[in-house]
């Protein structure tokens, strides 16, 4: 079966003529764009190869990024650290579109990439970070308030994201939500106990269109359990599930969509120090989580051939993306108000 598409007035036509054209294509071609099913098919375009070409063109040395890397979509953390001469620009980071800064905070070396806003940009950079040796990606993004009882500013540890963007659908089968790794989230949540920042745990809505946050859409997100709206988490968690990577996303809830003046306030230093303390705690939780996994793997029995056996070594075990999809397929949403740390950042 073939589908025909008809496009009406060309908005770029300055002469005012009405232009129409038909695109006739088979159903398989439509499905490749509208409802993808190639989640397990390898990509032709790889981050390693793009980084290789960037190094060649720019004459950059080979190098490894820190194990812990932070995505700072607003750029407030990067600007704060650079202003105080507390960060050094990486000499080997080969991304065409961004710069990576390195700093030490609470005895943790971390790389930071600023201003990678939105799902597709965030995932592009995260893919490059993992290809460059990163082990754990944290995202700290600004978010708009949905739940009316949130006290702003506050930080949400995102454990589930509504998939209102497009990037996640290139990594996982269709579903309304994507969940973070529950064991990793639990470890990070526990590590936040020692942070003097108001934090809670819950669901957000990830959107690609911030200026299309209508009352209808916000009400639907609230009904689905979203506490806030942001632009990256669903895509980053889809990448994590599909590629078996460690990713944790935070939403720094600072605004009510600028309905009134005085919005978007994060506190002193644009919230940079508060954010860094949360990221350092998340890194500590991730390290403990990784150590537990390594000890658990070391205790697992070996086969007679000397190969470590695990649930995922079975030929019948689901791939990461499939396993995650079964967990999130049911559209059962409820607000998730976890432990709140009210030691104050407002």
C-alpha positions in Angstrom: 0.0 0.0 0.0 1.2 3.5 -0.8 0.4 6.8 0.9 0.0 10.1 -0.8 0.8 13.4 1.0 -0.4 16.8 -0.3 1.2 20.0 0.9 -0.6 23.2 0.5 0.7 26.8 0.4 4.5 27.1 0.6 5.1 29.6 3.5 8.4 30.5 2.0 6.9 31.6 -1.3 7.1 35.4 -1.3 5.3 35.7 -4.7 2.0 34.5 -3.2 1.5 31.7 -5.6 -0.2 28.5 -4.4 2.1 25.6 -4.8 1.1 22.0 -4.3 3.0 18.8 -4.7 2.4 15.1 -4.0 4.7 12.7 -2.4 3.9 9.1 -3.3 5.7 6.5 -1.2 5.2 3.0 0.1 4.0 2.3 3.7 7.4 1.0 4.7 9.0 4.4 3.9 6.3 6.2 5.9 6.9 3.8 8.9 10.6 4.6 8.8 9.8 8.2 9.9 6.4 8.1 11.6 6.7 4.9 13.6 10.2 3.5 13.7 10.9 -0.1 14.5 14.7 -0.3 13.9 15.7 0.1 17.5 18.2 -2.8 17.4 19.7 -1.9 14.0 23.1 -0.3 14.3 23.5 3.3 13.2 25.6 4.1 10.1 26.6 7.4 11.7 28.6 6.9 14.9 29.8 9.4 17.5 33.2 7.8 17.5 33.6 8.5 13.8 32.5 12.1 14.0 34.9 12.8 16.9 37.7 11.2 14.8 37.0 13.5 11.9 36.8 16.5 14.2 40.2 15.7 15.7 41.7 15.3 12.3 40.4 18.6 11.0 41.2 20.5 14.1 44.5 18.8 14.9 43.3 17.9 18.4 45.1 15.3 20.6 43.5 12.1 21.7 42.1 12.3 25.2 39.6 11.0 27.7 36.9 13.0 29.4 36.3 12.6 33.1 34.3 9.6 34.3 31.5 12.0 35.5 30.2 14.6 33.1 27.4 17.2 33.5 25.1 18.6 30.9 24.3 22.2 31.9 21.6 23.4 29.4 21.3 26.9 30.8 25.1 27.4 31.0 24.8 29.0 34.4 27.2 26.5 36.0 29.8 26.8 33.3 29.7 30.6 33.4 30.0 30.7 37.2 33.0 28.4 37.2 34.8 30.2 34.4 34.1 33.6 36.0 35.7 32.3 39.2 38.6 30.7 37.3 37.6 27.3 38.7 37.4 25.4 35.4 39.8 24.5 32.6 38.7 24.1 29.0 39.4 20.6 27.7 42.2 20.5 25.1 41.0 17.2 23.6 37.2 17.5 23.5 36.4 17.1 19.8 32.7 18.0 19.6 31.9 20.3 16.7 29.2 22.2 18.6 30.3 22.6 22.2 33.2 23.1 24.6 33.9 20.9 27.6 35.2 22.4 30.9 36.8 20.3 33.7 36.6 21.1 37.4 37.0 19.5 40.8 34.2 19.6 43.2 34.0 17.8 46.5 37.0 15.6 45.4 35.2 14.6 42.2 36.6 15.4 38.8 33.9 16.3 36.4 33.5 17.5 32.9 30.8 20.1 32.1 29.2 21.0 28.8 27.0 24.1 28.7 24.1 25.2 26.6 23.2 21.8 25.0 19.5 22.6 25.1 16.7 20.2 24.1 16.4 16.5 23.7 18.3 15.9 20.4 21.2 18.2 21.3 21.5 16.7 24.8 21.6 13.2 23.4 24.1 14.1 20.7 26.5 15.4 23.3 25.8 12.5 25.7 26.6 10.0 22.9 29.9 11.9 22.3 30.7 11.9 26.0 30.2 8.2 26.4 32.3 7.6 23.2 35.0 9.8 24.8 35.3 7.7 28.0 32.6 9.1 30.2 30.9 6.6 32.6 28.2 8.6 34.1 26.2 11.5 32.7 24.2 13.9 34.8 21.8 16.5 33.4 20.7 19.6 35.4 18.1 21.5 33.5 15.7 24.3 34.3 12.1 23.3 34.5 8.7 24.9 34.7 6.3 24.1 37.5 3.3 21.9 36.9 2.4 20.6 40.4 0.8 23.5 42.2 2.2 22.7 45.6 5.9 22.8 44.7 7.9 25.4 46.6 10.3 27.1 44.3 13.1 26.8 43.6 13.5 23.1 44.1 15.3 20.2 42.5 13.6 17.1 41.2 15.4 13.8 40.8 13.6 12.6 37.7 12.7 8.9 37.9 10.2 8.9 35.0 9.7 11.2 32.0 6.7 11.6 29.7 7.9 11.2 26.2 6.7 14.4 24.6 9.8 14.8 22.4 11.0 13.0 19.3 14.5 11.7 20.1 13.5 9.0 22.5 11.4 7.3 19.7 14.6 6.7 17.7 16.0 4.7 20.6 13.0 2.8 22.2 9.6 1.4 21.0 6.6 3.7 21.4 5.4 4.3 24.9 4.1 7.1 26.9 6.9 7.2 29.5 10.5 6.1 30.0 11.8 5.1 33.4 15.3 5.7 34.8 17.3 2.8 36.1 15.5 2.2 39.5 18.6 0.9 41.3 20.7 3.9 40.2 18.0 6.3 41.1 17.7 4.7 44.6 21.4 5.1 45.1 21.5 8.7 44.0 18.4 9.5 46.1 20.1 8.1 49.2 23.2 10.2 48.5 21.1 13.3 48.4 20.3 13.1 52.1 23.5 15.0 52.9 22.8 17.9 50.5 21.5 21.2 51.7 19.2 21.7 48.8 15.4 21.2 48.7 15.0 18.0 46.5 12.3 15.6 45.7 11.8 12.7 43.4 9.2 12.3 40.7 8.0 12.5 37.1 8.5 15.3 34.5 7.1 16.0 31.1 9.8 16.3 28.4 8.8 18.6 25.5 10.4 19.7 22.3 8.2 22.8 22.1 8.5 25.0 25.1 6.4 27.8 23.6 3.6 25.3 22.9 3.0 24.5 26.6 -0.8 25.0 26.4 -3.3 24.7 29.3 -4.5 21.5 27.7 -1.0 20.0 27.4 -0.1 21.0 31.0 -3.3 19.6 32.4 -2.7 16.3 30.6 0.9 16.2 31.9 -0.4 16.9 35.4 -2.9 14.1 35.1 -0.1 11.8 34.1 1.8 12.6 37.3 4.3 15.2 36.0 5.6 17.6 38.6 7.4 19.9 36.1 8.2 20.3 32.4 11.7 20.2 30.9 13.3 19.5 27.6 15.9 16.6 27.9 15.1 13.8 30.4 13.0 11.4 28.3 15.5 11.4 25.5 18.5 10.9 27.8 16.8 8.1 29.7 15.9 6.4 26.4 19.6 6.6 25.4 20.5 5.1 28.8 18.0 2.2 28.4 18.9 1.4 24.8 22.7 1.7 25.2 22.9 0.4 28.8 24.5 3.6 30.0 24.4 5.4 33.4 22.3 8.6 33.2 20.6 10.6 35.9 18.5 13.7 35.2 17.6 16.6 37.5 15.0 19.3 37.0 15.8 22.6 38.6 12.3 24.0 38.9 12.5 27.8 38.9 9.5 29.2 37.0 5.9 29.2 36.2 6.4 29.8 32.5 7.0 33.5 33.1 3.3 34.2 33.6 4.4 37.0 36.0 7.5 39.0 36.5 10.2 37.8 38.8 10.4 34.3 37.4 13.4 32.0 36.7 15.2 32.8 39.9 17.6 30.1 41.0 19.2 31.8 44.0 22.8 33.0 44.6 25.3 32.5 41.7 22.3 31.5 39.6 22.0 28.3 41.6 25.4 27.1 40.4 26.8 26.0 43.8 23.6 24.3 44.8 23.5 22.5 41.5 27.2 21.4 41.8 26.5 20.0 45.3 23.6 18.0 43.9 25.7 16.7 41.0 28.6 15.7 43.4 26.1 13.8 45.6 24.7 12.1 42.5 28.2 11.1 41.5 28.9 9.6 45.0 25.6 7.6 44.7 26.6 6.4 41.3 30.1 5.3 42.5 28.5 3.3 45.4 26.0 1.8 42.9 28.8 0.7 40.6 30.8 -0.8 43.4 27.8 -2.8 44.5 27.3 -4.1 41.0 30.9 -5.0 40.6 30.8 -7.0 43.9 27.6 -8.7 42.9 29.2 -9.7 39.5 32.3 -11.0 41.2 30.1 -13.3 43.4 28.2 -14.7 40.4 29.0 -18.3 39.4 31.1 -19.0 36.4 30.3 -21.6 33.7 32.5 -24.5 33.1 34.0 -22.6 30.1 35.1 -19.9 32.5 32.5 -17.4 31.2 30.7 -15.3 33.7 27.0 -16.1 33.7 24.4 -13.6 34.3 20.6 -13.1 33.5 21.5 -11.2 30.4 23.9 -13.8 29.1 21.0 -16.1 28.2 20.1 -16.1 24.5 16.5 -15.7 25.6 17.2 -12.7 27.8 15.7 -9.4 26.5 17.9 -6.7 25.2 18.1 -3.6 27.3 15.7 -1.6 25.3 13.2 -4.4 25.2 13.5 -5.0 28.9 12.9 -1.3 29.6 10.0 -1.2 27.2 8.1 -4.0 29.0 8.5 -2.1 32.3 7.0 1.1 31.0 4.4 -0.1 28.5 1.5 0.2 30.9 0.2 3.8 31.0 -0.3 3.8 34.7 0.7 7.2 36.0 0.5 8.7 39.5 2.3 11.6 41.1 5.5 10.5 42.7 6.4 12.7 45.7 9.4 11.1 47.2 11.4 12.1 50.2 11.8 15.9 50.5 14.9 17.5 51.8 13.8 20.8 53.2 17.1 22.3 54.4 16.4 25.1 52.0 17.7 26.7 48.9 15.0 29.4 48.5 
